[in-house]
Amino acid sequence: MGAPNAGVRKWIACDFDGVIALTPDGKFPRVQEFRGLRVMEGCREGMEWLVAKGFRIVIWTCRDDKAALRAFLKENSLPFH
C-alpha cells in the first residue's frame, strides 16, 4: 500500500504585503508601490524549504500590477508558481 497522500499536489498561498515584503523601515507597504520594498528576513529560505518539501507556492495579493509583482519576485529569487 502506498502513502495516503501519494500523488497529491501540495499548494500553499503566501500573502505578499507584510509577509513577503516590507518597506525599508519595516512598515506595511502601500498597495501599488513596489519601489523600495525589501524581502522579509527568512522569507526566501522559508519559501525554498516549502518548495523542497514539494509545495507549490501561490502569491496572494490585492495588488493589480501582476507584472510588477512577478518582476519583484524574480528579482529577489523568490519561488512561486
C-alpha positions in Angstrom: 0.0 0.0 0.0 1.3 3.5 -0.9 1.5 6.6 1.1 -2.0 8.0 1.8 -1.2 11.3 0.0 0.9 9.9 -2.8 0.5 11.9 -5.9 -1.5 14.7 -4.2 -0.2 18.2 -5.1 0.5 20.4 -2.1 -0.3 24.1 -2.5 0.3 27.0 -0.2 -0.8 30.6 -0.6 1.5 33.2 0.8 0.4 36.8 1.2 2.7 39.4 -0.3 2.3 42.6 1.8 3.6 42.3 5.3 4.6 38.6 4.8 6.9 38.5 1.8 7.7 42.3 1.6 8.0 45.3 3.8 9.2 48.9 3.4 12.8 49.6 4.3 11.6 51.0 7.7 9.8 47.7 8.4 6.3 49.1 7.8 3.4 47.5 5.9 3.8 48.7 2.3 1.3 50.8 0.4 -0.6 48.7 -2.1 0.7 49.5 -5.6 4.1 50.7 -4.5 7.0 48.3 -5.4 9.9 50.8 -5.2 11.9 50.4 -2.1 10.3 47.2 -0.8 12.5 44.6 0.9 12.1 40.9 1.4 11.3 40.0 5.0 14.1 38.2 6.8 13.9 34.5 6.4 11.2 34.6 3.7 13.3 33.4 0.8 14.7 30.5 2.9 11.2 29.5 4.1 9.8 29.6 0.6 12.7 27.5 -0.7 12.1 25.0 2.1 8.5 24.7 1.2 9.4 24.0 -2.5 11.9 21.4 -1.4 9.2 19.7 0.6 7.0 19.5 -2.6 4.8 22.5 -2.1 3.8 24.8 -5.0 3.5 28.5 -3.9 0.8 30.8 -5.0 1.2 34.5 -4.1 -1.9 36.0 -2.5 -2.3 39.8 -3.1 -4.8 42.5 -3.8 -2.2 44.3 -6.0 -3.4 44.9 -9.6 0.0 45.1 -11.3 0.8 41.4 -11.6 3.7 42.1 -14.0 5.4 44.3 -11.3 4.7 41.6 -8.7 6.3 38.9 -10.9 9.3 41.1 -11.6 9.8 41.7 -7.8 9.6 38.0 -7.0 12.1 37.1 -9.8 14.5 39.9 -9.0 14.6 38.7 -5.4 14.9 35.0 -6.4 11.6 34.1 -4.6 10.0 30.9 -5.9 6.3 31.0 -7.0 4.0 29.1 -9.3 
